[in-house]
Amino acid sequence: MMRRLVRTLRLYAVQSWFSFKALSGWYTPFNYFSHKFGFPFFTMLLFLFMGRYLGLANPIYIVIGNILLMPASNCIYGISLIVSNEKQFGALTYLLGSPASRAPIFLGRGLFHILDGFAGVAIALPAALLLFKVDLEMGHLLLALFCIMVVSITTSGVGFLLGGVSLVSRDGWMITSTLALALYILVGVNFPVDLLPGFLRALSYGLPMTRGILAARLALDGAGWAGVAPLIYGEMVVGLIYLVVGYALFRLIERRSMETGMLDAL
């Protein structure tokens, strides 16, 4: 039993590293940091100037919101892209033809994207709080970072689901890009979710990040675990649903490919 567990964990770690390296191996340090922080920074400036035009006096809401959205770039773009690339470059045949357990192969695509997304926020958030001179107790910052780690994990479920969609649709990348941009409106990044129309508010609470971002904001405002726990539990449930649906779609595609004999031409 223990030997099987160790083998599964080893497979998970190896799959995680090589899939992340395949997607990010061409980065130089300059490319990595400009991609990691450049796009979020200038996007944040765009919404800051829009907020000032509309009369927003305190920019910290928009600053924190855009920083908290950073895991979406890793876990939605990164995971969905690595899954679709395996079809495009012919690696899908070997993955589905291997005798290894499917769960670590599937879930292994997310580990380093989750860690990378969390690391980016863990660097950018304290820097922003110091820049805007936000007084914060260390305990509240640690709780906010825990909320961000939960968000990084739950957002990966969307990446897995969209990765599965990209295996059966040529429009997968367009769907991923549209959703990633829609998150700036739907999950409370630049303004509270309560300001959305009713149907968009319902859609917002059906997405990962909405509750997690709200929980992180509450932690930064001084709330303790009792104040954020219901939101964190809800975030975990939503993320788990997306992860299960994404894995089910992956297995469905695998069975279909075995029946048709066209692993890389789905």
VOPAGU-2260 file (C-alpha; in pm, 1 decimal, decimal comma):
REM VOPAGU-2260
SITE   aa  ch    i         X         Y         Z
SITE  MET   A    0       0,0       0,0       0,0
SITE  MET   A    1     275,3     243,0     100,3
SITE  ARG   A    2     480,0     152,8    -205,5
SITE  ARG   A    3     182,2     223,7    -430,1
SITE  LEU   A    4     123,5     559,7    -261,4
SITE  VAL   A    5     488,5     658,1    -305,0
SITE  ARG   A    6     476,2     556,0    -671,8
SITE  THR   A    7     161,0     763,0    -726,3
SITE  LEU   A    8     309,5    1068,6    -555,0
SITE  ARG   A    9     629,6    1031,5    -757,4
SITE  LEU   A   10     429,8    1010,7   -1079,8
SITE  TYR   A   11     232,0    1317,9    -974,7
SITE  ALA   A   12     548,5    1518,6    -903,1
SITE  VAL   A   13     726,0    1411,4   -1222,4
SITE  GLN   A   14     421,7    1486,6   -1436,7
SITE  SER   A   15     387,7    1826,3   -1268,6
SITE  TRP   A   16     746,6    1926,0   -1328,7
SITE  PHE   A   17     777,5    1814,0   -1690,3
SITE  SER   A   18     442,8    1960,9   -1796,5
SITE  PHE   A   19     533,7    2296,6   -1639,8
SITE  LYS   A   20     880,1    2284,7   -1792,8
SITE  ALA   A   21     735,9    2203,2   -2135,6
SITE  LEU   A   22     519,4    2515,2   -2123,1
SITE  SER   A   23     765,2    2750,8   -1952,4
SITE  GLY   A   24    1108,1    2616,8   -2047,8
SITE  TRP   A   25    1166,6    2887,3   -2310,4
SITE  TYR   A   26    1144,8    3167,1   -2049,9
SITE  THR   A   27    1447,5    3378,8   -1972,4
SITE  PRO   A   28    1436,4    3557,3   -1635,0
SITE  PHE   A   29    1336,1    3879,7   -1812,8
SITE  ASN   A   30    1057,5    3707,1   -2007,0
SITE  TYR   A   31     931,2    3534,8   -1695,9
SITE  PHE   A   32     912,3    3842,8   -1474,4
SITE  SER   A   33     775,8    4068,9   -1748,1
SITE  HIS   A   34     500,5    3815,0   -1820,4
SITE  LYS   A   35     444,6    3743,0   -1452,1
SITE  PHE   A   36     415,2    4099,8   -1330,0
SITE  GLY   A   37     407,8    4322,7   -1640,2
SITE  PHE   A   38      61,5    4236,3   -1772,7
SITE  PRO   A   39    -107,5    4242,7   -1427,8
SITE  PHE   A   40      64,4    4573,9   -1346,3
SITE  PHE   A   41     -49,1    4756,9   -1658,6
SITE  THR   A   42    -396,5    4603,9   -1634,7
SITE  MET   A   43    -415,4    4731,7   -1279,2
SITE  LEU   A   44    -310,0    5079,6   -1397,2
SITE  LEU   A   45    -587,5    5074,0   -1657,8
SITE  PHE   A   46    -854,0    5005,5   -1397,8
SITE  LEU   A   47    -697,3    5253,2   -1154,5
SITE  PHE   A   48    -725,5    5534,6   -1409,1
SITE  MET   A   49   -1080,1    5427,4   -1489,3
SITE  GLY   A   50   -1161,0    5434,1   -1118,6
SITE  ARG   A   51   -1017,3    5784,0   -1078,7
SITE  TYR   A   52   -1219,1    5901,7   -1377,1
SITE  LEU   A   53   -1532,2    5772,4   -1204,0
SITE  GLY   A   54   -1438,7    5947,5    -881,2
SITE  LEU   A   55   -1284,8    5659,3    -682,4
SITE  ALA   A   56   -1071,1    5818,4    -412,9
SITE  ASN   A   57    -917,5    5503,9    -259,1
SITE  PRO   A   58    -738,4    5286,3    -516,3
SITE  ILE   A   59    -649,6    5003,8    -277,4
SITE  TYR   A   60    -967,4    4806,1    -360,9
SITE  ILE   A   61    -869,1    4782,9    -728,4
SITE  VAL   A   62    -500,6    4721,8    -650,3
SITE  ILE   A   63    -571,2    4430,3    -417,0
SITE  GLY   A   64    -837,0    4287,4    -649,4
SITE  ASN   A   65    -607,0    4278,5    -951,4
SITE  ILE   A   66    -328,1    4120,1    -747,3
SITE  LEU   A   67    -565,8    3854,1    -615,3
SITE  LEU   A   68    -662,1    3771,4    -973,6
SITE  MET   A   69    -304,8    3678,0   -1065,9
SITE  PRO   A   70    -349,0    3301,8   -1000,6
SITE  ALA   A   71    -603,2    3296,3   -1283,6
SITE  SER   A   72    -324,5    3360,2   -1533,5
SITE  ASN   A   73    -135,6    3052,1   -1415,5
SITE  CYS   A   74    -416,8    2816,0   -1332,4
SITE  ILE   A   75    -659,0    2895,6   -1614,1
SITE  TYR   A   76    -429,9    2994,0   -1900,2
SITE  GLY   A   77    -139,7    2769,5   -1801,4
SITE  ILE   A   78    -324,2    2445,6   -1726,7
SITE  SER   A   79    -564,7    2469,2   -2019,5
SITE  LEU   A   80    -278,0    2554,6   -2254,6
SITE  ILE   A   81     -57,4    2264,1   -2149,0
SITE  VAL   A   82    -346,1    2019,5   -2194,5
SITE  SER   A   83    -434,7    2152,9   -2540,3
SITE  ASN   A   84     -66,8    2159,5   -2644,0
SITE  GLU   A   85     -38,7    1787,4   -2574,9
SITE  LYS   A   86    -298,0    1729,3   -2843,2
SITE  GLN   A   87    -147,8    1984,2   -3083,3
SITE  PHE   A   88     208,7    1850,6   -3058,8
SITE  GLY   A   89     120,2    1480,5   -3057,5
SITE  ALA   A   90     191,8    1393,5   -2693,6
SITE  LEU   A   91    -165,8    1293,3   -2618,8
SITE  THR   A   92    -120,4     949,9   -2777,5
SITE  TYR   A   93     161,5     857,2   -2539,5
SITE  LEU   A   94     -16,0     993,6   -2232,6
SITE  LEU   A   95    -338,4     805,0   -2295,6
SITE  GLY   A   96    -148,9     494,3   -2404,0
SITE  SER   A   97      55,5     472,2   -2083,8
SITE  PRO   A   98     -45,4     222,3   -1813,1
SITE  ALA   A   99      -6,7     484,7   -1539,0
SITE  SER   A  100    -298,2     590,6   -1320,6
SITE  ARG   A  101    -496,7     866,4   -1487,9
SITE  ALA   A  102    -555,4    1079,5   -1176,4
SITE  PRO   A  103    -188,9    1181,3   -1116,5
SITE  ILE   A  104    -138,9    1231,0   -1491,0
SITE  PHE   A  105    -437,9    1461,8   -1507,3
SITE  LEU   A  106    -387,6    1644,7   -1177,6
SITE  GLY   A  107     -12,2    1666,5   -1227,4
SITE  ARG   A  108     -64,7    1936,9   -1487,8
SITE  GLY   A  109    -163,2    2179,9   -1213,6
SITE  LEU   A  110      82,8    2161,8    -922,9
SITE  PHE   A  111     354,3    2401,0   -1040,8
SITE  HIS   A  112     100,3    2639,8   -1193,6
SITE  ILE   A  113     -73,3    2655,5    -854,4
SITE  LEU   A  114     255,1    2718,0    -672,2
SITE  ASP   A  115     370,8    2970,5    -931,3
SITE  GLY   A  116      43,0    3162,3    -911,1
SITE  PHE   A  117      54,6    3169,8    -532,4
SITE  ALA   A  118     419,2    3281,0    -530,5
SITE  GLY   A  119     338,1    3573,4    -759,4
SITE  VAL   A  120      62,7    3698,1    -527,9
SITE  ALA   A  121     274,9    3636,2    -217,6
SITE  ILE   A  122     537,2    3871,4    -364,4
SITE  ALA   A  123     308,7    4135,2    -516,0
SITE  LEU   A  124      54,8    4169,7    -234,3
SITE  PRO   A  125     292,0    4266,2      50,9
SITE  ALA   A  126     473,6    4502,4    -187,5
SITE  ALA   A  127     145,4    4674,0    -276,6
SITE  LEU   A  128      43,4    4699,4      89,6
SITE  LEU   A  129     376,8    4865,7     172,4
SITE  LEU   A  130     352,9    5097,0    -130,2
SITE  PHE   A  131       6,2    5219,2     -32,0
SITE  LYS   A  132      95,9    5219,1     340,0
SITE  VAL   A  133    -178,3    4982,1     449,6
SITE  ASP   A  134    -144,2    4901,0     819,8
SITE  LEU   A  135    -193,6    4528,1     863,8
SITE  GLU   A  136    -125,2    4277,9    1139,1
SITE  MET   A  137      88,0    3977,5    1047,0
SITE  GLY   A  138    -184,9    3731,6    1145,3
SITE  HIS   A  139    -430,2    3889,7     905,1
SITE  LEU   A  140    -171,8    3883,8     624,6
SITE  LEU   A  141    -105,7    3513,6     682,7
SITE  LEU   A  142    -478,0    3442,1     675,1
SITE  ALA   A  143    -509,0    3639,1     351,1
SITE  LEU   A  144    -222,2    3437,7     201,0
SITE  PHE   A  145    -399,2    3117,2     304,4
SITE  CYS   A  146    -712,0    3239,3     124,4
SITE  ILE   A  147    -499,5    3308,6    -182,6
SITE  MET   A  148    -355,3    2956,4    -174,9
SITE  VAL   A  149    -708,8    2817,5    -164,5
SITE  VAL   A  150    -801,0    3039,7    -460,2
SITE  SER   A  151    -497,6    2916,4    -655,6
SITE  ILE   A  152    -606,3    2555,0    -602,8
SITE  THR   A  153    -975,3    2605,6    -677,3
SITE  THR   A  154    -905,3    2808,9    -991,8
SITE  SER   A  155    -709,3    2513,8   -1129,3
SITE  GLY   A  156   -1042,5    2330,9   -1162,2
SITE  VAL   A  157   -1147,3    2580,5   -1429,6
SITE  GLY   A  158    -814,8    2527,8   -1605,5
SITE  PHE   A  159    -864,3    2150,2   -1611,6
SITE  LEU   A  160   -1220,8    2186,3   -1739,1
SITE  LEU   A  161   -1121,0    2427,9   -2017,1
SITE  GLY   A  162    -825,6    2205,0   -2102,1
SITE  GLY   A  163   -1070,2    1920,8   -2159,6
SITE  VAL   A  164   -1287,8    2148,5   -2373,0
SITE  SER   A  165    -984,7    2239,7   -2583,9
SITE  LEU   A  166    -933,6    1869,8   -2664,6
SITE  VAL   A  167   -1272,0    1845,3   -2834,4
SITE  SER   A  168   -1312,7    2197,9   -2971,2
SITE  ARG   A  169   -1098,0    2421,3   -3187,2
SITE  ASP   A  170   -1247,4    2717,9   -3002,8
SITE  GLY   A  171   -1104,7    2611,2   -2666,3
SITE  TRP   A  172    -842,5    2887,8   -2653,0
SITE  MET   A  173   -1100,4    3151,9   -2744,9
SITE  ILE   A  174   -1328,9    3029,0   -2465,6
SITE  THR   A  175   -1038,3    3034,8   -2218,6
SITE  SER   A  176    -935,1    3389,0   -2315,2
SITE  THR   A  177   -1292,5    3517,0   -2297,8
SITE  LEU   A  178   -1350,2    3370,2   -1952,1
SITE  ALA   A  179   -1016,0    3495,3   -1819,5
SITE  LEU   A  180   -1103,5    3851,1   -1926,9
SITE  ALA   A  181   -1459,3    3818,7   -1795,9
SITE  LEU   A  182   -1317,6    3747,9   -1449,7
SITE  TYR   A  183   -1220,8    4115,3   -1423,5
SITE  ILE   A  184   -1594,3    4186,8   -1413,6
SITE  LEU   A  185   -1748,1    3878,8   -1255,1
SITE  VAL   A  186   -1547,3    3791,8    -943,0
SITE  GLY   A  187   -1527,2    4122,0    -753,6
SITE  VAL   A  188   -1184,9    4233,9    -869,3
SITE  ASN   A  189   -1255,8    4599,0    -953,1
SITE  PHE   A  190   -1594,2    4649,3    -787,2
SITE  PRO   A  191   -1814,2    4449,3    -546,6
SITE  VAL   A  192   -2011,8    4158,4    -687,6
SITE  ASP   A  193   -2327,5    4305,3    -532,2
SITE  LEU   A  194   -2323,9    4577,9    -799,3
SITE  LEU   A  195   -2373,3    4321,4   -1077,4
SITE  PRO   A  196   -2718,4    4251,7   -1228,0
SITE  GLY   A  197   -2895,6    3955,9   -1072,2
SITE  PHE   A  198   -2814,8    3696,6   -1339,6
SITE  LEU   A  199   -2446,1    3796,4   -1349,9
SITE  ARG   A  200   -2430,9    3786,5    -969,8
SITE  ALA   A  201   -2561,4    3428,8    -977,0
SITE  LEU   A  202   -2300,6    3341,8   -1241,5
SITE  SER   A  203   -2031,6    3505,0   -1030,1
SITE  TYR   A  204   -2103,2    3287,8    -727,2
SITE  GLY   A  205   -2091,0    2983,0    -953,5
SITE  LEU   A  206   -1726,6    3057,2   -1033,2
SITE  PRO   A  207   -1415,3    2991,7    -826,7
SITE  MET   A  208   -1235,4    3301,1    -694,1
SITE  THR   A  209   -1547,2    3502,8    -605,1
SITE  ARG   A  210   -1573,1    3375,9    -248,2
SITE  GLY   A  211   -1195,6    3336,7    -213,1
SITE  ILE   A  212   -1123,9    3694,8    -316,9
SITE  LEU   A  213   -1393,7    3820,7     -81,1
SITE  ALA   A  214   -1244,5    3612,5     200,9
SITE  ALA   A  215    -896,5    3753,6     132,2
SITE  ARG   A  216   -1035,8    4107,7     135,1
SITE  LEU   A  217   -1208,7    4044,0     468,2
SITE  ALA   A  218    -885,5    3903,4     612,7
SITE  LEU   A  219    -695,7    4212,5     498,5
SITE  ASP   A  220    -965,6    4427,3     661,2
SITE  GLY   A  221    -906,1    4254,0     994,5
SITE  ALA   A  222   -1148,1    3958,2     994,3
SITE  GLY   A  223   -1041,7    3638,0    1165,4
SITE  TRP   A  224   -1093,3    3276,3    1068,6
SITE  ALA   A  225   -1453,7    3274,4    1190,5
SITE  GLY   A  226   -1534,4    3558,5     951,6
SITE  VAL   A  227   -1384,9    3397,9     639,9
SITE  ALA   A  228   -1443,0    3025,1     706,6
SITE  PRO   A  229   -1788,3    3001,9     538,4
SITE  LEU   A  230   -1649,6    3171,2     227,0
SITE  ILE   A  231   -1344,8    2943,4     220,1
SITE  TYR   A  232   -1557,2    2630,0     256,2
SITE  GLY   A  233   -1783,4    2751,0     -23,8
SITE  GLU   A  234   -1478,9    2823,9    -239,9
SITE  MET   A  235   -1349,3    2471,4    -183,7
SITE  VAL   A  236   -1682,8    2315,5    -278,7
SITE  VAL   A  237   -1707,1    2516,2    -602,9
SITE  GLY   A  238   -1346,1    2436,9    -693,8
SITE  LEU   A  239   -1399,0    2065,4    -624,6
SITE  ILE   A  240   -1703,2    2060,6    -853,0
SITE  TYR   A  241   -1502,8    2209,6   -1139,9
SITE  LEU   A  242   -1217,5    1967,5   -1076,3
SITE  VAL   A  243   -1446,9    1662,8   -1076,3
SITE  VAL   A  244   -1626,5    1777,0   -1391,7
SITE  GLY   A  245   -1293,5    1845,6   -1562,5
SITE  TYR   A  246   -1161,0    1500,9   -1471,4
SITE  ALA   A  247   -1485,0    1334,5   -1583,5
SITE  LEU   A  248   -1459,7    1514,6   -1918,8
SITE  PHE   A  249   -1098,4    1400,0   -1954,9
SITE  ARG   A  250   -1194,1    1036,3   -1894,3
SITE  LEU   A  251   -1487,0    1066,2   -2135,3
SITE  ILE   A  252   -1253,0    1197,2   -2404,3
SITE  GLU   A  253   -1012,8     912,3   -2332,6
SITE  ARG   A  254   -1284,1     647,7   -2374,8
SITE  ARG   A  255   -1406,3     811,3   -2693,5
SITE  SER   A  256   -1054,8     822,5   -2833,8
SITE  MET   A  257   -1003,2     453,2   -2758,3
SITE  GLU   A  258   -1322,0     370,4   -2944,9
SITE  THR   A  259   -1237,9     578,0   -3252,5
SITE  GLY   A  260    -863,0     510,0   -3256,5
SITE  MET   A  261    -794,0     879,7   -3320,3
SITE  LEU   A  262    -618,1     997,7   -3008,9
SITE  ASP   A  263    -465,4    1312,7   -3156,7
SITE  ALA   A  264    -748,5    1390,9   -3398,1
SITE  LEU   A  265   -1041,7    1432,9   -3161,8
